[in-house]
């Protein structure tokens, strides 16, 4: 699903090694560098497991003279020596999906396309999200205007980045007691970083502040954000964006626009934090070679996304559950023979056209066993002896939730009426394809 979105925007798949030389990864992740998995000395080379997919991509770009403009995507595992919280999608080994645009382009055009990709991807997942935006130049500029010393900007930035999990009082205490900032300077920082709003509102607010406008970094960042606002309006995604000055993104390699994706979930869904994040990193490639290659990208947290999707579908969180398109059932009375050969024949015809199809691997499966097993499918093909003798099968849309199922199978009469629509056997494949196409969620743009 997400691969379709990335390929639609010109992405090509690209893989990088699971481990890198330790000095390739060092000093790129700020305080989170402590989470890198270091390997033992292997024949004189110090290596580490990759922390993300961005730094290995930058190292790969620096080695290639023929890849100065590229759109790439990569779905793979990364590793962090963190405290796991499995129910919230926080793991030590987990999947990320990255999409990056590398090369020299006019300002903010690739950045706007990345934000459009984010919206399309989560529309495909049917997840309602907000994209929190900020700009490192604006953030660094407002720190300077507030009186933060240059050597403490990154330290203060990492503290501010915790505002999505901690109160301002807790963050201020860390900056004052842990990082040596004065109360007065911390209060000035707080005056700015607690602000958020639409991109147009925040641009107007920041431009009206004379002390900020005297800072060249802030002015450059606001020029970028003004351009971005017009592009996002043209791409019809500006309503998904919140310009939030508390967003800091603790990774050291970001140089411009930064963003984080937060799911807009109700109280019944598990809270997993951000489910995607990224930004512009124009100087990272140059750390590994002589030539700079500007880049901007997004990382999707695949495991966190699927944690949300499983919670929405009411699954118990087991990684062993799976989805299928069609489930084939055979229903009959006490002396029913199970129609195994007929089930095999129909499964083969659906497999032949690439439809994910399953059935209970028993000669005479029990009715309830089949009904339970069909819950993860979109459609059910129901076989009965009388229907088959008439050259027909039944095709039924599987209820989307246990509540829906209860409404349609609450008594025998209702269950009988809800056994599905009669379809000529020879038209089953065509009808299944048609109904799957209608049931598949398509992005609305």
C-alpha positions in Angstrom: 0.0 0.0 0.0 2.6 2.5 1.1 4.9 1.3 -1.7 2.3 2.2 -4.3 2.3 5.8 -3.0 6.1 6.1 -3.0 6.4 4.6 -6.5 3.7 7.0 -7.7 6.0 9.9 -6.7 9.0 8.4 -8.6 10.7 6.5 -5.8 13.0 3.7 -6.6 13.9 0.9 -4.1 17.4 1.1 -2.6 19.0 -1.1 0.1 21.9 -0.3 2.4 23.9 -2.6 4.8 22.5 -3.4 8.3 25.8 -2.3 9.9 28.1 0.6 9.2 31.5 1.7 10.4 31.1 3.2 13.8 32.5 6.6 12.8 29.8 6.8 10.1 27.1 6.8 12.7 28.8 8.6 15.5 27.9 12.2 16.4 24.7 12.3 14.2 22.0 11.6 16.7 22.7 14.0 19.6 21.9 12.6 23.0 20.3 9.5 21.4 23.7 8.3 20.2 23.8 6.2 23.4 21.1 4.0 21.8 23.3 2.8 19.0 24.2 -0.9 19.1 28.0 -1.2 18.9 29.5 -4.5 17.7 32.7 -6.1 18.9 35.9 -5.5 17.1 35.8 -7.6 13.9 39.3 -7.8 12.4 40.3 -4.3 13.3 37.1 -2.5 12.2 34.7 -1.0 14.7 31.1 -1.3 13.4 27.6 -0.6 14.7 24.1 -1.6 13.7 22.2 1.1 11.8 20.2 3.4 14.0 18.1 4.7 11.1 18.0 4.5 7.3 19.0 8.1 6.6 22.7 8.2 7.6 23.5 5.0 5.6 21.7 6.6 2.6 23.9 9.7 3.0 27.0 7.6 3.1 25.9 5.8 0.0 25.3 9.1 -1.9 28.7 10.3 -1.0 30.3 7.2 -2.6 28.3 7.5 -5.9 29.2 10.2 -8.4 26.2 9.3 -10.6 23.5 9.8 -7.9 23.3 13.5 -7.4 19.5 13.6 -8.1 17.5 10.6 -6.9 14.2 9.7 -5.2 14.6 6.6 -3.2 12.6 4.5 -0.8 13.8 1.8 1.6 11.8 -0.5 3.9 14.0 -2.3 6.4 14.9 -2.9 10.0 16.8 -0.5 12.3 18.1 -1.1 15.8 18.1 1.0 19.0 19.3 0.0 22.4 16.2 1.4 24.1 13.7 0.2 26.7 11.1 -1.6 24.7 7.3 -1.0 25.1 5.8 -3.6 22.8 2.2 -2.5 23.2 3.1 1.0 22.2 5.1 0.0 19.2 8.5 0.9 20.8 11.0 -1.9 20.0 14.7 -2.5 19.8 14.5 -4.0 16.4 11.8 -2.5 14.2 10.9 -1.6 10.6 11.1 1.9 9.1 10.1 3.0 5.6 12.1 6.0 4.3 11.5 8.2 1.3 14.1 10.7 0.4 14.6 13.3 -2.4 18.3 14.1 -3.0 19.7 16.8 -5.2 19.7 20.5 -6.0 16.1 21.8 -6.6 14.4 25.2 -6.2 13.7 25.9 -2.5 10.9 24.0 -0.7 9.5 22.2 -3.8 10.8 18.7 -2.7 9.8 19.5 0.9 6.2 20.2 -0.2 6.1 17.0 -2.2 7.3 15.0 0.9 4.5 16.5 2.9 2.0 15.5 0.2 3.4 12.0 0.2 2.8 11.8 4.0 -0.9 12.8 3.5 -1.4 10.3 0.7 0.2 7.5 2.7 -2.0 8.0 5.7 -5.1 8.4 3.6 -4.3 5.0 2.2 -4.1 3.6 5.7 -7.3 5.4 6.6 -5.6 7.1 9.5 -6.4 10.7 10.3 -3.1 12.6 11.2 -1.7 16.0 11.9 1.8 16.9 10.6 3.6 19.1 13.1 6.1 21.4 11.3 9.0 23.6 12.4 12.2 24.9 10.9 15.7 24.5 12.4 16.8 28.0 11.4 13.7 29.5 13.1 14.3 27.4 16.1 18.0 28.2 16.4 17.3 31.9 15.7 14.7 32.1 18.5 17.1 30.4 20.9 19.7 33.0 20.0 17.2 35.8 20.4 16.2 34.5 23.8 19.9 34.5 25.0 20.8 30.8 24.7 24.6 30.6 24.2 25.7 29.0 20.9 27.3 26.0 22.6 24.0 25.2 24.4 21.6 25.5 21.4 21.6 21.7 20.7 21.4 20.8 24.3 18.4 23.1 24.8 16.9 21.9 21.6 16.9 18.3 22.8 15.1 19.4 26.0 12.4 21.3 24.1 11.8 18.2 21.9 10.4 16.5 25.0 7.4 18.9 25.3 5.2 16.3 23.6 5.8 14.0 26.6 6.6 16.4 29.5 5.1 19.6 30.9 6.9 22.9 30.4 7.8 23.0 34.1 9.6 19.7 33.7 11.4 20.8 30.5 12.4 24.1 32.1 13.8 22.3 35.1 16.0 20.2 32.9 17.3 23.2 31.0 18.0 25.2 34.2 19.3 22.5 36.5 20.7 20.0 34.0 22.0 22.3 31.2 23.0 25.5 33.0 20.4 27.9 31.5 19.3 30.8 33.6 15.7 31.2 34.7 15.3 34.4 32.7 16.6 32.8 29.4 14.5 29.7 29.9 11.3 31.8 30.4 12.1 33.6 27.1 12.5 30.3 25.3 9.2 29.2 26.8 7.4 32.3 25.5 8.1 31.0 22.0 8.2 27.2 22.0 4.7 26.9 23.5 3.1 28.5 20.4 1.5 26.7 17.6 -1.1 27.3 14.9 -1.7 27.1 11.2 1.2 27.8 9.0 -0.1 31.2 7.8 -1.0 32.3 11.4 2.4 31.4 12.8 4.2 33.1 10.0 2.3 36.3 10.7 2.9 36.0 14.4 6.6 35.5 14.1 7.0 38.3 11.5 5.3 40.7 14.0 8.0 40.0 16.6 10.7 42.7 16.1 13.3 40.9 18.2 13.0 37.7 16.0 13.0 39.6 12.7 16.4 41.1 13.6 17.8 37.5 13.5 19.0 36.4 10.0 18.3 32.7 10.7 14.7 33.4 11.6 14.2 35.6 8.5 15.6 32.9 6.3 13.5 30.3 7.9 10.3 32.4 7.5 11.1 32.9 3.8 11.2 29.1 3.4 7.9 28.7 5.4 6.1 31.4 3.3 7.1 29.5 0.1 6.1 26.2 1.6 2.7 27.6 2.6 1.8 28.5 -0.9 2.9 25.1 -2.2 1.0 23.2 0.4 -2.2 25.1 -0.5 -1.7 24.2 -4.1 -1.2 20.5 -3.1 -4.4 20.7 -0.9 -2.6 19.5 2.3 -2.2 22.8 4.2 -5.2 21.8 6.5 -3.2 18.8 7.7 -0.3 20.9 9.0 0.3 22.6 12.4 3.3 25.0 12.7 4.5 24.0 16.2 7.5 25.8 17.7 7.9 23.0 20.3 9.0 20.5 17.6 12.8 20.3 17.7 13.8 16.8 16.4 16.8 15.9 18.4 18.9 14.5 15.5 21.9 16.7 14.8 21.9 16.4 11.0 18.7 18.4 10.3 19.3 21.8 8.7 15.9 23.2 7.6 12.3 22.1 7.7 11.5 19.4 10.2 8.2 17.5 10.8 6.6 14.8 12.8 3.3 13.0 12.2 0.9 12.5 15.1 -2.2 10.3 14.8 -5.6 11.9 15.7 -6.9 8.9 17.6 -9.9 8.6 19.9 -9.5 7.5 23.5 -10.1 3.8 22.6 -7.0 3.5 20.5 -3.5 3.0 22.0 -1.2 6.0 22.2 2.0 5.4 20.3 3.5 8.9 19.9 4.7 10.0 16.5 4.3 7.5 13.6 6.5 9.3 11.1 9.1 12.0 11.2 11.8 13.6 9.0 13.2 16.8 7.6 15.8 18.5 5.5 19.5 17.5 5.9 21.6 19.5 3.5 25.1 18.9 5.1 25.0 15.2 6.0 26.3 13.8 2.6 29.3 16.2 2.7 30.5 14.6 5.9 31.4 11.5 4.0 32.8 13.0 0.8 33.9 16.2 -0.9 30.6 17.2 -2.4 27.4 18.3 -0.7 24.1 16.8 -1.9 21.0 18.5 -0.4 18.4 16.0 0.8 15.0 15.9 2.4 13.1 12.9 3.6 10.5 11.1 5.7 10.7 8.0 7.9 7.5 6.0 8.6 7.4 3.9 11.7 5.9 0.8 10.3 5.5 -1.1 13.6 3.8 1.8 15.2 1.4 2.3 12.3 0.4 -1.4 12.4 0.0 -1.2 16.2 -2.6 1.5 15.5 -4.2 -0.5 12.7 -4.5 -3.6 14.8 -6.0 -1.6 17.7 -8.6 -0.2 15.3 -9.5 -3.6 14.0 -9.9 -4.9 17.5 -7.0 -7.4 17.3 -5.3 -8.6 20.4 -1.9 -7.4 19.2 -0.5 -10.8 18.1 2.0 -10.6 15.3 0.8 -14.0 14.2 -2.6 -12.7 12.9 -2.9 -11.8 9.3 -5.3 -10.6 6.7 -6.6 -12.3 3.6 -8.8 -11.1 0.7 -11.1 -14.1 0.4 -12.0 -17.0 2.8 -13.7 -20.1 1.3 -16.2 -21.9 3.5 -18.3 -25.0 3.0 -21.6 -25.1 5.0 -23.9 -28.1 5.3 -25.8 -30.4 7.6 -24.7 -33.4 9.8 -23.7 -35.7 6.9 -22.1 -32.9 4.8 -18.8 -34.1 3.2 -17.0 -30.7 3.4 -16.6 -30.1 -0.4 -12.8 -30.2 -0.1 -12.1 -30.7 -3.8 -14.5 -27.8 -4.7 -12.8 -25.6 -2.1 -9.4 -26.4 -3.5 -10.6 -25.8 -7.1 -12.0 -22.3 -6.2 -8.9 -21.4 -4.2 -6.7 -22.3 -7.2 -8.7 -20.1 -9.5 -8.4 -17.1 -7.1 -4.7 -17.7 -6.5 -4.1 -17.8 -10.3 -5.1 -14.1 -10.5 -3.2 -13.1 -7.4 -6.0 -12.9 -4.8 -5.0 -13.8 -1.3 -7.2 -16.8 -0.5 -7.5 -19.2 2.3 -9.7 -22.1 3.6 -9.7 -24.4 6.6 -7.3 -27.3 5.9 -9.7 -30.0 7.0 -11.8 -32.5 5.0 -14.9 -31.7 7.1 -14.4 -28.4 8.9 -16.7 -27.3 11.6 -19.1 -24.4 10.8 -17.9 -22.1 13.7 -14.3 -22.8 13.0 -14.7 -21.5 9.5 -16.7 -18.5 10.6 -14.1 -17.5 13.1 -11.3 -18.0 10.6 -13.0 -15.8 8.0 -13.0 -12.7 10.3 -9.7 -11.4 8.9 -10.9 -11.5 5.3 -12.8 -9.0 3.2 -15.0 -11.5 1.3 -16.3 -15.0 2.0 -17.1 -17.5 -0.7 -19.7 -19.9 0.8 -20.3 -23.3 -0.8 -23.3 -25.5 -0.4 -24.2 -28.8 -2.1 -27.5 -27.4 -3.6 -25.9 -24.2 -4.9 -23.0 -26.1 -6.5 -25.4 -28.5 -8.3 -27.1 -25.4 -9.7 -23.7 -24.0 -10.9 -23.7 -21.2 -8.2 -21.8 -20.1 -5.1 -22.5 -17.4 -2.5 -20.3 -14.3 -2.1 -20.5 -12.3 1.0 -18.8 -9.2 2.4 -17.4 -10.0 5.8 -18.6 -7.6 8.6 -15.9 -5.0 9.4 -16.2 -5.4 13.2 -17.6 -7.9 15.8 -20.5 -5.4 16.4 -21.5 -5.6 12.7 -21.2 -9.3 12.8 -23.5 -9.5 15.8 -26.1 -7.5 14.0 -26.1 -9.7 10.9 -25.7 -13.2 12.6 -27.7 -12.7 15.8 -30.3 -15.4 15.0 -30.8 -18.3 12.5 -33.2 -16.5 10.3 -31.0 -13.4 9.9 -27.9 -15.6 9.4 -29.7 -17.5 6.6 -30.6 -14.3 4.9 -27.1 -13.0 5.2 -25.4 -16.0 3.6 -24.4 -13.8 0.7 -25.4 -13.1 -2.9 -25.7 -16.0 -5.4 -23.1 -15.8 -8.2 -22.7 -18.1 -11.2 -19.6 -20.3 -10.6 -18.0 -19.3 -13.9 -18.2 -15.5 -13.0 -16.9 -15.9 -9.4 -13.3 -14.7 -10.1 -14.6 -11.6 -12.0 -17.1 -10.7 -9.3 -14.5 -11.2 -6.5 -12.1 -8.8 -8.3 -14.9 -6.3 -8.8 -15.9 -6.3 -5.1 -12.3 -6.3 -3.8 -11.7 -3.2 -6.0 -14.7 -1.5 -4.4 -13.7 -2.5 -0.9 -10.0 -1.4 -1.2 -9.5 2.0 0.4 -8.3 4.5 -2.1 -6.8 7.9 -1.2 -9.2 10.8 -1.6 -7.5 13.6 -3.6 
